[in-house]
Amino acid sequence: MKEKIINYRRERAKETFEEAKIMFDNSKLFATVNRIYYAIFYESVALLLTKDLYSSKHSGIRSLFNREFVKAGVVGEKFGDFYNKMFEFRQRGDYEDFVEFNKEDIKTWLEKAEEFIKVIDEIVAKAIEE
């Protein structure tokens, strides 16, 4: 059952990332930021589940990801930094007024998210095999 949930989260990450690209191509910048965040969130949850770790709060998932994988050297610091930034941007975009996002920045975030998902997914795949 654990592997089934992990794979479900991996698939959600990929599907959500595809949604982000569609939103970006249609100039829906707030939706793109939201989907980028959720794509990396789902992939992070899959990774945490390989160690039987989970939190019901987004801040808890982020904290566990940083503690168990970034600080432990399993995942590069750039991925922890990116996750933290996307968490902040998603919060601002969803809950603050008069927020604006730059299309070029979001294009860069899409590229970083694609790398994040690829790298984390490889780690998850290896963990499942073990």
N, CA, C and O atoms as a Tinker XYZ file with bonds, in Angstrom:
   520  protein
     1  N      0.834000   -1.209000    0.000000    73     2
     2  CA     0.000000    0.000000    0.000000    64     1     3
     3  C      0.866000    1.256000    0.000000    63     2     4     5
     4  O      0.544000    2.230000   -0.682000    81     3
     5  N      1.968000    1.244000    0.763000    73     3     6
     6  CA     2.842000    2.409000    0.831000    64     5     7
     7  C      3.368000    2.779000   -0.561000    63     6     8     9
     8  O      3.375000    3.952000   -0.933000    81     7
     9  N      3.799000    1.788000   -1.314000    73     7    10
    10  CA     4.329000    2.053000   -2.647000    64     9    11
    11  C      3.247000    2.620000   -3.562000    63    10    12    13
    12  O      3.525000    3.468000   -4.410000    81    11
    13  N      2.033000    2.156000   -3.389000    73    11    14
    14  CA     0.917000    2.650000   -4.193000    64    13    15
    15  C      0.673000    4.139000   -3.927000    63    14    16    17
    16  O      0.440000    4.904000   -4.864000    81    15
    17  N      0.723000    4.546000   -2.679000    73    15    18
    18  CA     0.540000    5.957000   -2.315000    64    17    19
    19  C      1.692000    6.801000   -2.840000    63    18    20    21
    20  O      1.487000    7.897000   -3.362000    81    19
    21  N      2.909000    6.279000   -2.697000    73    19    22
    22  CA     4.084000    7.001000   -3.194000    64    21    23
    23  C      3.956000    7.225000   -4.703000    63    22    24    25
    24  O      4.169000    8.335000   -5.189000    81    23
    25  N      3.613000    6.189000   -5.424000    73    23    26
    26  CA     3.480000    6.319000   -6.885000    64    25    27
    27  C      2.332000    7.240000   -7.272000    63    26    28    29
    28  O      2.412000    7.946000   -8.278000    81    27
    29  N      1.271000    7.235000   -6.484000    73    27    30
    30  CA     0.160000    8.153000   -6.727000    64    29    31
    31  C      0.643000    9.601000   -6.608000    63    30    32    33
    32  O      0.312000   10.441000   -7.445000    81    31
    33  N      1.421000    9.885000   -5.572000    73    31    34
    34  CA     1.936000   11.245000   -5.381000    64    33    35
    35  C      2.906000   11.632000   -6.495000    63    34    36    37
    36  O      2.918000   12.781000   -6.936000    81    35
    37  N      3.705000   10.693000   -6.943000    73    35    38
    38  CA     4.627000   10.953000   -8.054000    64    37    39
    39  C      3.850000   11.326000   -9.310000    63    38    40    41
    40  O      4.206000   12.272000  -10.012000    81    39
    41  N      2.794000   10.581000   -9.585000    73    39    42
    42  CA     1.974000   10.873000  -10.756000    64    41    43
    43  C      1.259000   12.214000  -10.614000    63    42    44    45
    44  O      1.144000   12.967000  -11.582000    81    43
    45  N      0.786000   12.506000   -9.422000    73    43    46
    46  CA     0.148000   13.816000   -9.181000    64    45    47
    47  C      1.138000   14.945000   -9.451000    63    46    48    49
    48  O      0.776000   15.972000  -10.026000    81    47
    49  N      2.391000   14.750000   -9.033000    73    47    50
    50  CA     3.423000   15.771000   -9.267000    64    49    51
    51  C      3.593000   16.022000  -10.756000    63    50    52    53
    52  O      3.631000   17.172000  -11.194000    81    51
    53  N      3.696000   14.964000  -11.526000    73    51    54
    54  CA     3.901000   15.110000  -12.969000    64    53    55
    55  C      2.687000   15.735000  -13.646000    63    54    56    57
    56  O      2.833000   16.614000  -14.495000    81    55
    57  N      1.511000   15.295000  -13.283000    73    55    58
    58  CA     0.294000   15.846000  -13.861000    64    57    59
    59  C      0.136000   17.326000  -13.509000    63    58    60    61
    60  O     -0.239000   18.138000  -14.355000    81    59
    61  N      0.421000   17.661000  -12.271000    73    59    62
    62  CA     0.303000   19.047000  -11.819000    64    61    63
    63  C      1.331000   19.930000  -12.514000    63    62    64    65
    64  O      1.051000   21.087000  -12.826000    81    63
    65  N      2.518000   19.389000  -12.756000    73    63    66
    66  CA     3.523000   20.140000  -13.501000    64    65    67
    67  C      3.041000   20.394000  -14.931000    63    66    68    69
    68  O      3.243000   21.484000  -15.464000    81    67
    69  N      2.412000   19.408000  -15.551000    73    67    70
    70  CA     1.847000   19.600000  -16.892000    64    69    71
    71  C      0.778000   20.690000  -16.869000    63    70    72    73
    72  O      0.691000   21.496000  -17.796000    81    71
    73  N     -0.031000   20.716000  -15.816000    73    71    74
    74  CA    -1.031000   21.780000  -15.662000    64    73    75
    75  C     -0.347000   23.142000  -15.588000    63    74    76    77
    76  O     -0.832000   24.114000  -16.167000    81    75
    77  N      0.778000   23.216000  -14.878000    73    75    78
    78  CA     1.519000   24.478000  -14.758000    64    77    79
    79  C      1.956000   24.969000  -16.134000    63    78    80    81
    80  O      1.852000   26.160000  -16.428000    81    79
    81  N      2.437000   24.072000  -16.967000    73    79    82
    82  CA     2.871000   24.463000  -18.306000    64    81    83
    83  C      1.697000   24.972000  -19.147000    63    82    84    85
    84  O      1.827000   25.944000  -19.891000    81    83
    85  N      0.569000   24.311000  -19.020000    73    83    86
    86  CA    -0.627000   24.753000  -19.754000    64    85    87
    87  C     -1.051000   26.145000  -19.284000    63    86    88    89
    88  O     -1.371000   27.012000  -20.097000    81    87
    89  N     -1.049000   26.347000  -17.990000    73    87    90
    90  CA    -1.425000   27.658000  -17.439000    64    89    91
    91  C     -0.455000   28.734000  -17.930000    63    90    92    93
    92  O     -0.872000   29.830000  -18.302000    81    91
    93  N      0.833000   28.415000  -17.927000    73    91    94
    94  CA     1.846000   29.369000  -18.378000    64    93    95
    95  C      1.631000   29.720000  -19.842000    63    94    96    97
    96  O      1.670000   30.892000  -20.216000    81    95
    97  N      1.404000   28.702000  -20.672000    73    95    98
    98  CA     1.197000   28.932000  -22.104000    64    97    99
    99  C     -0.035000   29.784000  -22.371000    63    98   100   101
   100  O     -0.150000   30.393000  -23.435000    81    99
   101  N     -0.953000   29.832000  -21.418000    73    99   102
   102  CA    -2.170000   30.629000  -21.543000    64   101   103
   103  C     -2.127000   31.903000  -20.690000    63   102   104   105
   104  O     -3.155000   32.530000  -20.432000    81   103
   105  N     -0.913000   32.269000  -20.260000    73   103   106
   106  CA    -0.671000   33.509000  -19.495000    64   105   107
   107  C     -1.467000   33.593000  -18.197000    63   106   108   109
   108  O     -1.832000   34.686000  -17.764000    81   107
   109  N     -1.732000   32.476000  -17.587000    73   107   110
   110  CA    -2.403000   32.420000  -16.281000    64   109   111
   111  C     -1.306000   32.292000  -15.216000    63   110   112   113
   112  O     -1.026000   31.200000  -14.721000    81   111
   113  N     -0.698000   33.424000  -14.878000    73   111   114
   114  CA     0.510000   33.407000  -14.058000    64   113   115
   115  C      0.268000   32.967000  -12.622000    63   114   116   117
   116  O      1.073000   32.217000  -12.068000    81   115
   117  N     -0.818000   33.415000  -12.007000    73   115   118
   118  CA    -1.099000   33.004000  -10.634000    64   117   119
   119  C     -1.348000   31.494000  -10.565000    63   118   120   121
   120  O     -0.860000   30.813000   -9.662000    81   119
   121  N     -2.107000   30.990000  -11.524000    73   119   122
   122  CA    -2.374000   29.552000  -11.568000    64   121   123
   123  C     -1.089000   28.774000  -11.826000    63   122   124   125
   124  O     -0.907000   27.682000  -11.289000    81   123
   125  N     -0.202000   29.327000  -12.642000    73   123   126
   126  CA     1.078000   28.667000  -12.911000    64   125   127
   127  C      1.888000   28.536000  -11.639000    63   126   128   129
   128  O      2.418000   27.465000  -11.344000    81   127
   129  N      1.989000   29.615000  -10.884000    73   127   130
   130  CA     2.747000   29.584000   -9.621000    64   129   131
   131  C      2.137000   28.559000   -8.671000    63   130   132   133
   132  O      2.858000   27.788000   -8.038000    81   131
   133  N      0.825000   28.553000   -8.574000    73   131   134
   134  CA     0.140000   27.603000   -7.710000    64   133   135
   135  C      0.454000   26.166000   -8.126000    63   134   136   137
   136  O      0.765000   25.328000   -7.278000    81   135
   137  N      0.376000   25.882000   -9.412000    73   135   138
   138  CA     0.609000   24.525000   -9.909000    64   137   139
   139  C      2.076000   24.114000   -9.769000    63   138   140   141
   140  O      2.369000   22.952000   -9.487000    81   139
   141  N      3.002000   25.065000   -9.964000    73   139   142
   142  CA     4.419000   24.749000   -9.746000    64   141   143
   143  C      4.627000   24.313000   -8.300000    63   142   144   145
   144  O      5.257000   23.291000   -8.028000    81   143
   145  N      4.087000   25.105000   -7.381000    73   143   146
   146  CA     4.255000   24.764000   -5.968000    64   145   147
   147  C      3.689000   23.377000   -5.680000    63   146   148   149
   148  O      4.357000   22.546000   -5.064000    81   147
   149  N      2.469000   23.128000   -6.122000    73   147   150
   150  CA     1.850000   21.843000   -5.798000    64   149   151
   151  C      2.575000   20.674000   -6.457000    63   150   152   153
   152  O      2.615000   19.582000   -5.890000    81   151
   153  N      3.142000   20.877000   -7.629000    73   151   154
   154  CA     3.910000   19.804000   -8.275000    64   153   155
   155  C      5.104000   19.403000   -7.414000    63   154   156   157
   156  O      5.355000   18.216000   -7.207000    81   155
   157  N      5.839000   20.398000   -6.915000    73   155   158
   158  CA     6.999000   20.049000   -6.089000    64   157   159
   159  C      6.560000   19.565000   -4.706000    63   158   160   161
   160  O      7.254000   18.758000   -4.086000    81   159
   161  N      5.436000   20.039000   -4.226000    73   159   162
   162  CA     4.884000   19.552000   -2.960000    64   161   163
   163  C      4.569000   18.060000   -3.057000    63   162   164   165
   164  O      4.968000   17.283000   -2.190000    81   163
   165  N      3.856000   17.661000   -4.107000    73   163   166
   166  CA     3.488000   16.249000   -4.258000    64   165   167
   167  C      4.720000   15.359000   -4.386000    63   166   168   169
   168  O      4.760000   14.264000   -3.826000    81   167
   169  N      5.715000   15.826000   -5.117000    73   167   170
   170  CA     6.941000   15.031000   -5.261000    64   169   171
   171  C      7.673000   14.934000   -3.924000    63   170   172   173
   172  O      8.254000   13.897000   -3.604000    81   171
   173  N      7.645000   15.998000   -3.157000    73   171   174
   174  CA     8.278000   15.993000   -1.827000    64   173   175
   175  C      7.561000   15.038000   -0.882000    63   174   176   177
   176  O      8.201000   14.334000   -0.100000    81   175
   177  N      6.251000   15.014000   -0.956000    73   175   178
   178  CA     5.479000   14.080000   -0.129000    64   177   179
   179  C      5.856000   12.649000   -0.484000    63   178   180   181
   180  O      6.040000   11.818000    0.406000    81   179
   181  N      5.973000   12.353000   -1.769000    73   179   182
   182  CA     6.373000   11.005000   -2.193000    64   181   183
   183  C      7.726000   10.639000   -1.591000    63   182   184   185
   184  O      7.917000    9.522000   -1.109000    81   183
   185  N      8.653000   11.578000   -1.622000    73   183   186
   186  CA     9.975000   11.327000   -1.052000    64   185   187
   187  C      9.895000   11.069000    0.449000    63   186   188   189
   188  O     10.512000   10.130000    0.954000    81   187
   189  N      9.147000   11.889000    1.151000    73   187   190
   190  CA     9.002000   11.703000    2.599000    64   189   191
   191  C      8.385000   10.352000    2.934000    63   190   192   193
   192  O      8.776000    9.706000    3.907000    81   191
   193  N      7.433000    9.934000    2.134000    73   191   194
   194  CA     6.764000    8.657000    2.392000    64   193   195
   195  C      7.713000    7.466000    2.272000    63   194   196   197
   196  O      7.462000    6.410000    2.853000    81   195
   197  N      8.803000    7.633000    1.520000    73   195   198
   198  CA     9.778000    6.537000    1.432000    64   197   199
   199  C     10.432000    6.274000    2.784000    63   198   200   201
   200  O     10.974000    5.194000    3.021000    81   199
   201  N     10.377000    7.269000    3.668000    73   199   202
   202  CA    10.919000    7.126000    5.029000    64   201   203
   203  C      9.802000    7.090000    6.071000    63   202   204   205
   204  O     10.042000    7.282000    7.263000    81   203
   205  N      8.566000    6.840000    5.599000    73   203   206
   206  CA     7.395000    6.806000    6.490000    64   205   207
   207  C      7.199000    8.114000    7.240000    63   206   208   209
   208  O      6.783000    8.111000    8.398000    81   207
   209  N      7.496000    9.224000    6.589000    73   207   210
   210  CA     7.331000   10.552000    7.175000    64   209   211
   211  C      6.184000   11.266000    6.489000    63   210   212   213
   212  O      5.999000   11.138000    5.279000    81   211
   213  N      5.414000   12.018000    7.258000    73   211   214
   214  CA     4.304000   12.786000    6.697000    64   213   215
   215  C      3.875000   13.837000    7.703000    63   214   216   217
   216  O      4.083000   13.688000    8.907000    81   215
   217  N      3.278000   14.890000    7.197000    73   215   218
   218  CA     2.673000   15.925000    8.028000    64   217   219
   219  C      1.383000   16.360000    7.349000    63   218   220   221
   220  O      1.279000   16.346000    6.123000    81   219
   221  N      0.416000   16.740000    8.146000    73   219   222
   222  CA    -0.850000   17.216000    7.579000    64   221   223
   223  C     -0.773000   18.687000    7.183000    63   222   224   225
   224  O     -1.727000   19.224000    6.618000    81   223
   225  N      0.342000   19.341000    7.469000    73   223   226
   226  CA     0.513000   20.759000    7.159000    64   225   227
   227  C      1.602000   20.953000    6.110000    63   226   228   229
   228  O      2.602000   20.236000    6.090000    81   227
   229  N      1.391000   21.923000    5.252000    73   227   230
   230  CA     2.402000   22.233000    4.238000    64   229   231
   231  C      3.724000   22.615000    4.884000    63   230   232   233
   232  O      4.788000   22.195000    4.428000    81   231
   233  N      3.658000   23.406000    5.938000    73   231   234
   234  CA     4.890000   23.818000    6.618000    64   233   235
   235  C      5.612000   22.610000    7.211000    63   234   236   237
   236  O      6.841000   22.587000    7.274000    81   235
   237  N      4.857000   21.621000    7.641000    73   235   238
   238  CA     5.450000   20.406000    8.183000    64   237   239
   239  C      6.150000   19.588000    7.112000    63   238   240   241
   240  O      7.237000   19.058000    7.345000    81   239
   241  N      5.538000   19.481000    5.947000    73   239   242
   242  CA     6.154000   18.760000    4.825000    64   241   243
   243  C      7.453000   19.453000    4.439000    63   242   244   245
   244  O      8.480000   18.803000    4.240000    81   243
   245  N      7.400000   20.755000    4.338000    73   243   246
   246  CA     8.596000   21.536000    3.963000    64   245   247
   247  C      9.700000   21.365000    4.991000    63   246   248   249
   248  O     10.864000   21.181000    4.634000    81   247
   249  N      9.340000   21.427000    6.260000    73   247   250
   250  CA    10.315000   21.268000    7.340000    64   249   251
   251  C     10.957000   19.883000    7.306000    63   250   252   253
   252  O     12.176000   19.754000    7.417000    81   251
   253  N     10.135000   18.855000    7.151000    73   251   254
   254  CA    10.655000   17.490000    7.082000    64   253   255
   255  C     11.558000   17.301000    5.862000    63   254   256   257
   256  O     12.617000   16.681000    5.960000    81   255
   257  N     11.143000   17.831000    4.726000    73   255   258
   258  CA    11.939000   17.737000    3.505000    64   257   259
   259  C     13.319000   18.355000    3.734000    63   258   260   261
   260  O     14.342000   17.755000    3.405000    81   259
   261  N     13.331000   19.557000    4.301000    73   259   262
   262  CA    14.601000   20.242000    4.536000    64   261   263
   263  C     15.460000   19.513000    5.564000    63   262   264   265
   264  O     16.671000   19.389000    5.379000    81   263
   265  N     14.861000   19.040000    6.622000    73   263   266
   266  CA    15.615000   18.367000    7.685000    64   265   267
   267  C     16.131000   16.994000    7.237000    63   266   268   269
   268  O     17.307000   16.676000    7.415000    81   267
   269  N     15.251000   16.198000    6.664000    73   267   270
   270  CA    15.595000   14.799000    6.361000    64   269   271
   271  C     16.386000   14.613000    5.067000    63   270   272   273
   272  O     17.117000   13.633000    4.919000    81   271
   273  N     16.243000   15.543000    4.140000    73   271   274
   274  CA    16.864000   15.330000    2.838000    64   273   275
   275  C     17.858000   16.419000    2.442000    63   274   276   277
   276  O     18.916000   16.110000    1.895000    81   275
   277  N     17.542000   17.683000    2.707000    73   275   278
   278  CA    18.470000   18.756000    2.336000    64   277   279
   279  C     19.625000   18.809000    3.323000    63   278   280   281
   280  O     20.786000   18.734000    2.922000    81   279
   281  N     19.324000   18.937000    4.592000    73   279   282
   282  CA    20.390000   19.017000    5.606000    64   281   283
   283  C     21.198000   17.734000    5.688000    63   282   284   285
   284  O     22.375000   17.761000    6.048000    81   283
   285  N     20.573000   16.607000    5.355000    73   283   286
   286  CA    21.281000   15.316000    5.366000    64   285   287
   287  C     22.147000   15.136000    4.122000    63   286   288   289
   288  O     22.903000   14.168000    4.037000    81   287
   289  N     22.052000   16.045000    3.163000    73   287   290
   290  CA    22.880000   15.986000    1.970000    64   289   291
   291  C     22.371000   15.057000    0.880000    63   290   292   293
   292  O     23.073000   14.816000   -0.102000    81   291
   293  N     21.171000   14.535000    1.036000    73   291   294
   294  CA    20.583000   13.652000    0.023000    64   293   295
   295  C     20.127000   14.470000   -1.185000    63   294   296   297
   296  O     20.222000   14.025000   -2.329000    81   295
   297  N     19.636000   15.658000   -0.905000    73   295   298
   298  CA    19.120000   16.577000   -1.925000    64   297   299
   299  C     19.917000   17.870000   -1.816000    63   298   300   301
   300  O     20.198000   18.336000   -0.712000    81   299
   301  N     20.276000   18.442000   -2.936000    73   299   302
   302  CA    21.041000   19.687000   -2.938000    64   301   303
   303  C     20.286000   20.847000   -2.296000    63   302   304   305
   304  O     19.058000   20.915000   -2.341000    81   303
   305  N     21.048000   21.749000   -1.702000    73   303   306
   306  CA    20.456000   22.920000   -1.044000    64   305   307
   307  C     19.631000   23.758000   -2.006000    63   306   308   309
   308  O     18.652000   24.384000   -1.601000    81   307
   309  N     20.016000   23.774000   -3.274000    73   307   310
   310  CA    19.266000   24.575000   -4.246000    64   309   311
   311  C     17.814000   24.106000   -4.338000    63   310   312   313
   312  O     16.919000   24.904000   -4.615000    81   311
   313  N     17.579000   22.813000   -4.108000    73   311   314
   314  CA    16.210000   22.301000   -4.151000    64   313   315
   315  C     15.436000   22.719000   -2.907000    63   314   316   317
   316  O     14.249000   23.034000   -2.989000    81   315
   317  N     16.096000   22.721000   -1.772000    73   315   318
   318  CA    15.458000   23.209000   -0.552000    64   317   319
   319  C     15.120000   24.683000   -0.664000    63   318   320   321
   320  O     14.032000   25.109000   -0.277000    81   319
   321  N     16.052000   25.459000   -1.191000    73   319   322
   322  CA    15.821000   26.892000   -1.379000    64   321   323
   323  C     14.659000   27.139000   -2.348000    63   322   324   325
   324  O     13.809000   27.998000   -2.113000    81   323
   325  N     14.640000   26.377000   -3.428000    73   323   326
   326  CA    13.574000   26.546000   -4.419000    64   325   327
   327  C     12.214000   26.195000   -3.819000    63   326   328   329
   328  O     11.237000   26.918000   -4.017000    81   327
   329  N     12.155000   25.097000   -3.094000    73   327   330
   330  CA    10.899000   24.697000   -2.440000    64   329   331
   331  C     10.436000   25.808000   -1.501000    63   330   332   333
   332  O      9.261000   26.178000   -1.509000    81   331
   333  N     11.340000   26.336000   -0.701000    73   331   334
   334  CA    10.985000   27.405000    0.243000    64   333   335
   335  C     10.464000   28.639000   -0.486000    63   334   336   337
   336  O      9.475000   29.243000   -0.070000    81   335
   337  N     11.134000   29.011000   -1.578000    73   335   338
   338  CA    10.699000   30.187000   -2.340000    64   337   339
   339  C      9.332000   29.968000   -2.973000    63   338   340   341
   340  O      8.479000   30.855000   -2.941000    81   339
   341  N      9.124000   28.795000   -3.545000    73   339   342
   342  CA     7.839000   28.530000   -4.186000    64   341   343
   343  C      6.707000   28.482000   -3.162000    63   342   344   345
   344  O      5.580000   28.873000   -3.465000    81   343
   345  N      6.999000   28.010000   -1.968000    73   343   346
   346  CA     6.002000   28.031000   -0.894000    64   345   347
   347  C      5.585000   29.478000   -0.618000    63   346   348   349
   348  O      4.397000   29.787000   -0.528000    81   347
   349  N      6.577000   30.356000   -0.487000    73   347   350
   350  CA     6.297000   31.773000   -0.230000    64   349   351
   351  C      5.525000   32.409000   -1.387000    63   350   352   353
   352  O      4.550000   33.125000   -1.161000    81   351
   353  N      5.955000   32.154000   -2.618000    73   351   354
   354  CA     5.290000   32.747000   -3.781000    64   353   355
   355  C      3.851000   32.253000   -3.909000    63   354   356   357
   356  O      2.951000   33.032000   -4.223000    81   355
   357  N      3.637000   30.975000   -3.670000    73   355   358
   358  CA     2.276000   30.432000   -3.741000    64   357   359
   359  C      1.404000   31.070000   -2.674000    63   358   360   361
   360  O      0.256000   31.422000   -2.946000    81   359
   361  N      1.925000   31.226000   -1.469000    73   359   362
   362  CA     1.173000   31.872000   -0.387000    64   361   363
   363  C      0.794000   33.305000   -0.775000    63   362   364   365
   364  O     -0.353000   33.724000   -0.619000    81   363
   365  N      1.778000   34.039000   -1.279000    73   363   366
   366  CA     1.532000   35.427000   -1.668000    64   365   367
   367  C      0.502000   35.495000   -2.795000    63   366   368   369
   368  O     -0.434000   36.292000   -2.741000    81   367
   369  N      0.680000   34.663000   -3.807000    73   367   370
   370  CA    -0.224000   34.676000   -4.950000    64   369   371
   371  C     -1.644000   34.290000   -4.600000    63   370   372   373
   372  O     -2.597000   34.811000   -5.179000    81   371
   373  N     -1.789000   33.373000   -3.651000    73   371   374
   374  CA    -3.118000   32.895000   -3.277000    64   373   375
   375  C     -3.818000   33.798000   -2.259000    63   374   376   377
   376  O     -5.046000   33.887000   -2.253000    81   375
   377  N     -3.053000   34.463000   -1.406000    73   375   378
   378  CA    -3.681000   35.135000   -0.268000    64   377   379
   379  C     -3.452000   36.634000   -0.149000    63   378   380   381
   380  O     -4.177000   37.304000    0.586000    81   379
   381  N     -2.459000   37.184000   -0.856000    73   379   382
   382  CA    -2.194000   38.616000   -0.743000    64   381   383
   383  C     -2.812000   39.377000   -1.916000    63   382   384   385
   384  O     -3.031000   38.826000   -2.995000    81   383
   385  N     -3.080000   40.641000   -1.677000    73   383   386
   386  CA    -3.613000   41.508000   -2.724000    64   385   387
   387  C     -2.475000   42.224000   -3.449000    63   386   388   389
   388  O     -1.401000   42.445000   -2.890000    81   387
   389  N     -2.735000   42.574000   -4.685000    73   387   390
   390  CA    -1.831000   43.370000   -5.522000    64   389   391
   391  C     -0.474000   42.714000   -5.752000    63   390   392   393
   392  O      0.531000   43.408000   -5.910000    81   391
   393  N     -0.439000   41.412000   -5.769000    73   391   394
   394  CA     0.786000   40.685000   -6.066000    64   393   395
   395  C      0.921000   40.572000   -7.576000    63   394   396   397
   396  O     -0.059000   40.325000   -8.279000    81   395
   397  N      2.122000   40.751000   -8.063000    73   395   398
   398  CA     2.386000   40.587000   -9.485000    64   397   399
   399  C      3.573000   39.644000   -9.646000    63   398   400   401
   400  O      4.529000   39.686000   -8.873000    81   399
   401  N      3.492000   38.798000  -10.661000    73   399   402
   402  CA     4.590000   37.906000  -10.987000    64   401   403
   403  C      5.076000   38.232000  -12.396000    63   402   404   405
   404  O      4.288000   38.567000  -13.280000    81   403
   405  N      6.369000   38.128000  -12.585000    73   403   406
   406  CA     7.007000   38.389000  -13.860000    64   405   407
   407  C      7.035000   37.101000  -14.679000    63   406   408   409
   408  O      7.447000   36.054000  -14.178000    81   407
   409  N      6.603000   37.175000  -15.925000    73   407   410
   410  CA     6.519000   35.981000  -16.770000    64   409   411
   411  C      7.886000   35.319000  -16.949000    63   410   412   413
   412  O      7.973000   34.091000  -16.977000    81   411
   413  N      8.936000   36.100000  -17.069000    73   411   414
   414  CA    10.279000   35.526000  -17.228000    64   413   415
   415  C     10.720000   34.784000  -15.966000    63   414   416   417
   416  O     11.358000   33.736000  -16.055000    81   415
   417  N     10.383000   35.322000  -14.797000    73   415   418
   418  CA    10.689000   34.624000  -13.540000    64   417   419
   419  C      9.965000   33.282000  -13.496000    63   418   420   421
   420  O     10.542000   32.260000  -13.123000    81   419
   421  N      8.706000   33.304000  -13.881000    73   419   422
   422  CA     7.911000   32.076000  -13.833000    64   421   423
   423  C      8.448000   31.049000  -14.826000    63   422   424   425
   424  O      8.436000   29.850000  -14.550000    81   423
   425  N      8.913000   31.513000  -15.964000    73   423   426
   426  CA     9.526000   30.589000  -16.929000    64   425   427
   427  C     10.730000   29.896000  -16.293000    63   426   428   429
   428  O     10.911000   28.690000  -16.458000    81   427
   429  N     11.540000   30.642000  -15.577000    73   427   430
   430  CA    12.687000   30.073000  -14.864000    64   429   431
   431  C     12.227000   29.093000  -13.792000    63   430   432   433
   432  O     12.828000   28.034000  -13.615000    81   431
   433  N     11.161000   29.445000  -13.076000    73   431   434
   434  CA    10.648000   28.555000  -12.021000    64   433   435
   435  C     10.130000   27.248000  -12.614000    63   434   436   437
   436  O     10.274000   26.189000  -12.003000    81   435
   437  N      9.531000   27.316000  -13.797000    73   435   438
   438  CA     9.088000   26.093000  -14.462000    64   437   439
   439  C     10.276000   25.181000  -14.769000    63   438   440   441
   440  O     10.208000   23.968000  -14.572000    81   439
   441  N     11.350000   25.773000  -15.246000    73   439   442
   442  CA    12.560000   24.990000  -15.539000    64   441   443
   443  C     13.119000   24.358000  -14.264000    63   442   444   445
   444  O     13.507000   23.190000  -14.259000    81   443
   445  N     13.157000   25.137000  -13.193000    73   443   446
   446  CA    13.665000   24.619000  -11.921000    64   445   447
   447  C     12.751000   23.527000  -11.372000    63   446   448   449
   448  O     13.223000   22.537000  -10.813000    81   447
   449  N     11.453000   23.711000  -11.532000    73   447   450
   450  CA    10.496000   22.706000  -11.052000    64   449   451
   451  C     10.664000   21.403000  -11.815000    63   450   452   453
   452  O     10.583000   20.322000  -11.234000    81   451
   453  N     10.897000   21.506000  -13.110000    73   451   454
   454  CA    11.096000   20.295000  -13.915000    64   453   455
   455  C     12.330000   19.529000  -13.420000    63   454   456   457
   456  O     12.302000   18.305000  -13.293000    81   455
   457  N     13.403000   20.263000  -13.146000    73   455   458
   458  CA    14.618000   19.627000  -12.619000    64   457   459
   459  C     14.355000   19.034000  -11.230000    63   458   460   461
   460  O     14.769000   17.911000  -10.944000    81   459
   461  N     13.670000   19.786000  -10.375000    73   459   462
   462  CA    13.336000   19.327000   -9.028000    64   461   463
   463  C     12.603000   17.985000   -9.106000    63   462   464   465
   464  O     12.985000   17.017000   -8.449000    81   463
   465  N     11.557000   17.943000   -9.911000    73   463   466
   466  CA    10.736000   16.733000  -10.010000    64   465   467
   467  C     11.559000   15.570000  -10.559000    63   466   468   469
   468  O     11.439000   14.444000  -10.076000    81   467
   469  N     12.381000   15.830000  -11.550000    73   467   470
   470  CA    13.198000   14.768000  -12.142000    64   469   471
   471  C     14.172000   14.195000  -11.109000    63   470   472   473
   472  O     14.259000   12.979000  -10.941000    81   471
   473  N     14.895000   15.066000  -10.426000    73   471   474
   474  CA    15.898000   14.617000   -9.453000    64   473   475
   475  C     15.247000   13.893000   -8.280000    63   474   476   477
   476  O     15.690000   12.813000   -7.890000    81   475
   477  N     14.205000   14.482000   -7.724000    73   475   478
   478  CA    13.541000   13.866000   -6.572000    64   477   479
   479  C     12.894000   12.546000   -6.987000    63   478   480   481
   480  O     12.923000   11.576000   -6.231000    81   479
   481  N     12.317000   12.508000   -8.172000    73   479   482
   482  CA    11.681000   11.282000   -8.638000    64   481   483
   483  C     12.688000   10.143000   -8.781000    63   482   484   485
   484  O     12.366000    8.989000   -8.502000    81   483
   485  N     13.894000   10.463000   -9.210000    73   483   486
   486  CA    14.950000    9.443000   -9.304000    64   485   487
   487  C     15.299000    8.900000   -7.920000    63   486   488   489
   488  O     15.505000    7.698000   -7.753000    81   487
   489  N     15.362000    9.778000   -6.942000    73   487   490
   490  CA    15.660000    9.356000   -5.569000    64   489   491
   491  C     14.534000    8.468000   -5.036000    63   490   492   493
   492  O     14.785000    7.445000   -4.399000    81   491
   493  N     13.307000    8.868000   -5.300000    73   491   494
   494  CA    12.156000    8.083000   -4.870000    64   493   495
   495  C     12.173000    6.700000   -5.521000    63   494   496   497
   496  O     11.955000    5.691000   -4.851000    81   495
   497  N     12.433000    6.660000   -6.828000    73   495   498
   498  CA    12.473000    5.387000   -7.555000    64   497   499
   499  C     13.518000    4.446000   -6.953000    63   498   500   501
   500  O     13.257000    3.257000   -6.774000    81   499
   501  N     14.681000    4.974000   -6.646000    73   499   502
   502  CA    15.744000    4.144000   -6.027000    64   501   503
   503  C     15.320000    3.656000   -4.657000    63   502   504   505
   504  O     15.579000    2.508000   -4.296000    81   503
   505  N     14.671000    4.517000   -3.891000    73   503   506
   506  CA    14.222000    4.132000   -2.543000    64   505   507
   507  C     13.176000    3.018000   -2.608000    63   506   508   509
   508  O     13.162000    2.131000   -1.755000    81   507
   509  N     12.311000    3.061000   -3.604000    73   507   510
   510  CA    11.285000    2.030000   -3.759000    64   509   511
   511  C     11.933000    0.684000   -4.115000    63   510   512   513
   512  O     11.492000   -0.372000   -3.661000    81   511
   513  N     12.969000    0.746000   -4.923000    73   511   514
   514  CA    13.669000   -0.481000   -5.353000    64   513   515
   515  C     14.365000   -1.193000   -4.200000    63   514   516   517
   516  O     14.496000   -2.417000   -4.205000    81   515
   517  N     14.807000   -0.426000   -3.222000    73   515   518
   518  CA    15.593000   -1.012000   -2.111000    64   517   519
   519  C     14.765000   -1.861000   -1.181000    63   518   520
   520  O     15.292000   -2.410000   -0.212000    81   519
